[in-house]
Amino acid sequence: MTTDLDGSYKVTPVTKVRRLPARSTYEKLQIDEIFEEGLTCHVAFVANGRPCCIPMAYAKLEDKLYVHGSIASRLLKSMKGGLEVCITVTLLDGLVLARSGFHHSMNYRSVMAFGTAEPVTDEGEKERVLAAMVDHIIPGRNAQIRQPTPAELRATSLLALQLEEVSAKVRTGPPKDDEADYALPVWAGTLPLSTAVAGSPEADPRLPASTEMPSNVREYSRKPAAS
């Protein structure tokens, strides 16, 4: 992994944030927290000379980011060996309502990772990553479910991206209006949003009434336990 002594990813010409650089961070701990809290990523690549972007499930293990897709997906069909990708994860934390349309914004945390994604071919690694993906959705879930069959493993494709060129961008706080606009009689502020709040679980209609709901479903929260 390419990091500095302070635990930050090294800034490269690819990862250097040029627009609003004050919002950038390369700190590995903060970037890991975004990966942990997020649920889906977007994988951007070029296939047949055209840009594509696909939402995918993911999991982070050690210093690799793994993405999941059907063996017939466009992304995997376009691969010949490795595939140059840009993978992003975005968390929307709130709407920023300013006194003018120009200064409306959003509070967010986002990560961009660049590199060459490689197919996962080792069966043991594939099983380990798929278990991590299930647990990324709900911690502890993999131990509660049937494990994949050999046919299911063959029908599932995974890509691994070594995390080396990574940066994050974060916006927090209230609106930043033009000074003259602060006197306007317009309500301004932030409207917090969160994916950490879940609704009441809805049981599968074919689930026997005697089946107990596990605590990790009943008490689900997207926020990391330490936050």
Secondary structure, 3 states (H helix, E strand, C coil): CCECCCCEECCCCCCCCCCCHHHEECEHHHHHHHHHHCCEEEEEEEECCEEEEEEEEEEEECCEEEEEEECCCHHHHCCCCCEEEEEEEEEEEEEEECCCHHHCEEEEEEEEEEEEEEECCCHHHHHHHHHHHHHHHCCCCHHHCCCCCHHHHHCEEEEEEECCEEEEEEECCCCCCCHHHHHCCCCCEEEECCCCCCCCCCCCCCCCCCCCCCHHHHCCCCCCCCC
